[in-house]
Amino acid sequence: IYEYNAHTKKMGSKHERFFKKCLFELSIGYMIKNHFLTPPLKIDSPVACYDFESLKIHNQHFKMSDIEAILKDQKRITPVIIQNILDMSHDRQGVMIFTSTVRHAKEILTYLPKDQSALVIGDTEESNRDLIINQFKAKEIKYLVNVSVLTTGFDAPHVDVIAILRPTESVGLYQQIVGRGLRLAENKSDCLILDYTGQCHNIFSPEIED
């Protein structure tokens, strides 16, 4: 919405901007350094990752059919990834797993402990969704799998593992996903970010280009 950011960097010229200059930016780096947020510990492809390099952007987004095709071809990688999530989160409080599609999410759920895991998707009935979320916040379940429904505004401060199994063309959205684990909470010193997408988004300084 502005032509120049707080560091006087021009933000592109394809469209006319409403404001000339951003006067102040409150960055994630500043918030972490000053103890307003929990430090993230990012680990890229801990054991294996999906290969999304062939994905092309169509009308500013990845095509779901392309993502589905890649996941189908690389289905054998999923159980290895989930086992790694289980191993890495053994001593952690709450794990949010961000998946690519409903089919992908349902497959992932089969590899997780049944009595500690739940799935939320767009079609999840509202009362059931509320029940699952309340159980997760109460730490009655440990692993919460979702498909594009808990990326913004969701607040469960105890979350200390974010597992990213979905590609995104948006650095801002990637930051929102990571942000679900950066709330301050008791007995929480950091948040483990497990990225299985092979993408190189910047957690700390996302730039939205046009």
C-alpha positions in Angstrom: 0.0 0.0 0.0 3.1 2.3 0.1 5.7 3.2 -2.6 8.7 3.1 -0.3 9.3 1.0 2.8 10.8 2.3 6.1 14.3 1.7 4.7 13.5 3.8 1.6 13.4 0.8 -0.7 11.0 1.2 -3.6 8.3 -1.4 -3.5 7.7 -1.7 -7.2 6.0 0.4 -9.8 3.3 -1.8 -11.5 0.5 -0.2 -9.6 0.0 3.2 -8.1 0.4 3.1 -4.3 -2.0 4.8 -1.8 0.8 6.0 0.5 4.2 7.4 -0.5 6.3 6.0 2.4 6.0 3.7 5.3 7.3 5.6 8.4 7.8 2.7 10.8 7.8 -1.1 10.6 7.6 -3.4 13.6 9.5 -6.5 12.5 9.5 -10.0 13.8 13.2 -9.7 14.5 12.6 -6.7 16.8 9.7 -8.4 18.5 11.8 -11.5 19.2 14.9 -9.6 20.3 12.8 -7.6 22.8 11.0 -10.7 24.2 7.6 -10.0 22.8 7.7 -13.2 20.7 9.2 -16.7 21.1 12.4 -17.3 19.1 11.9 -19.7 16.2 14.4 -22.5 15.5 14.0 -23.2 11.9 15.2 -26.6 10.5 14.9 -27.1 6.7 14.2 -30.6 5.5 15.2 -32.4 8.7 15.3 -35.8 6.9 13.6 -35.4 3.6 11.4 -32.9 1.8 8.9 -32.8 -1.0 10.2 -31.5 -4.3 8.0 -28.6 -5.3 10.5 -26.9 -7.7 8.3 -27.8 -10.7 5.4 -25.7 -9.4 4.5 -22.7 -11.5 2.4 -19.7 -10.4 -0.9 -19.2 -12.2 -2.8 -16.0 -11.6 -0.5 -15.3 -8.5 -1.2 -18.8 -7.0 0.0 -22.4 -7.2 -2.6 -24.7 -8.9 -4.1 -27.2 -6.5 -4.0 -29.9 -9.2 -0.3 -29.4 -9.7 0.3 -29.8 -5.9 -1.9 -32.9 -5.8 0.1 -34.5 -8.7 3.5 -33.8 -7.0 2.2 -35.2 -3.7 0.9 -38.3 -5.5 4.3 -38.9 -7.2 6.1 -38.4 -3.9 3.7 -40.2 -1.6 6.5 -42.5 -0.2 8.1 -39.5 1.5 5.2 -38.7 3.7 5.6 -41.4 6.3 9.3 -40.6 6.6 8.4 -36.9 7.2 5.7 -37.7 9.8 8.0 -40.0 11.7 10.6 -37.2 11.8 7.9 -34.8 13.2 7.1 -37.4 15.9 10.7 -37.8 16.8 11.5 -34.1 16.9 8.4 -33.2 18.9 8.7 -36.0 21.5 9.3 -33.5 24.4 7.2 -30.7 23.0 3.8 -29.3 24.1 1.8 -28.7 20.9 2.3 -29.4 17.3 0.6 -27.7 14.3 0.9 -29.4 11.0 0.1 -27.4 7.9 -0.8 -29.6 4.9 -1.3 -28.9 1.2 -4.7 -30.6 0.5 -7.5 -32.4 2.2 -6.4 -35.7 0.8 -2.8 -34.9 2.0 -4.1 -34.1 5.5 -6.2 -37.2 5.8 -3.2 -39.3 4.8 -1.0 -37.6 7.3 -3.5 -38.2 10.1 -3.2 -42.0 9.5 0.5 -41.8 10.6 -0.1 -39.9 13.8 -1.2 -41.3 17.2 -5.0 -41.6 17.0 -5.6 -40.6 20.6 -3.4 -37.5 20.3 -4.3 -36.1 16.9 -7.1 -34.3 15.1 -7.8 -32.7 11.8 -9.5 -29.4 10.9 -10.5 -28.5 7.3 -12.8 -26.0 5.7 -15.7 -28.5 5.8 -15.3 -29.4 9.4 -18.6 -28.7 11.1 -18.4 -25.7 13.4 -19.3 -27.3 16.7 -16.8 -30.1 16.0 -14.1 -27.6 15.0 -14.7 -25.7 18.3 -14.4 -29.0 20.2 -11.2 -30.0 18.5 -9.6 -26.5 19.0 -10.6 -26.4 22.7 -9.1 -29.9 23.2 -5.9 -28.8 21.5 -5.7 -25.6 23.6 -6.3 -27.7 26.7 -3.4 -30.0 25.6 -5.8 -33.0 25.5 -4.5 -33.6 22.0 -1.0 -32.8 20.8 -1.1 -32.9 17.0 -3.4 -30.5 15.1 -3.5 -31.1 11.4 -5.1 -28.4 9.2 -5.6 -27.3 5.6 -5.6 -23.5 5.1 -8.0 -22.8 8.0 -5.7 -22.0 11.0 -3.0 -19.9 9.2 -4.1 -16.5 10.5 -5.7 -15.3 13.8 -5.5 -18.7 15.5 -4.1 -18.3 19.1 -2.8 -21.3 21.0 0.2 -19.9 22.9 1.6 -23.4 24.0 2.3 -24.4 20.4 6.1 -25.0 20.2 6.3 -27.0 16.9 5.2 -25.8 13.5 5.5 -28.4 10.7 5.2 -27.0 7.2 4.2 -29.6 4.5 2.6 -27.2 2.1 4.2 -24.9 -0.5 3.2 -21.3 -0.7 4.0 -18.6 -3.1 3.4 -15.9 -0.5 6.2 -15.0 1.9 3.6 -13.1 4.0 1.5 -16.3 4.4 4.6 -18.3 5.3 5.3 -15.8 8.1 1.7 -16.1 9.3 2.0 -19.8 9.5 5.2 -19.6 11.5 3.6 -16.9 13.7 1.2 -19.5 15.1 4.1 -20.8 17.1 5.6 -17.6 18.3 3.3 -16.6 21.1 4.8 -16.4 24.6 3.8 -19.2 27.0 4.8 -20.8 30.3 7.6 -23.4 30.0 8.3 -22.4 26.4 11.7 -21.1 25.4 11.5 -21.5 21.6 9.4 -22.8 18.7 10.7 -25.5 16.4 10.0 -24.7 12.7 10.2 -27.9 10.6 10.0 -27.1 6.9 9.6 -30.0 4.5 8.9 -27.9 1.4 12.4 -27.0 0.2 11.3 -23.4 -0.2 13.6 -20.6 1.1 11.2 -18.1 2.5 12.5 -15.6 5.1 10.8 -15.8 8.5 12.1 -12.5 9.7 11.9 -10.0 6.8 9.2 -10.9 4.3 8.9 -8.5 1.4 5.8 -8.4 -0.7 6.7 -7.6 -4.3 4.3 -6.9 -7.1 
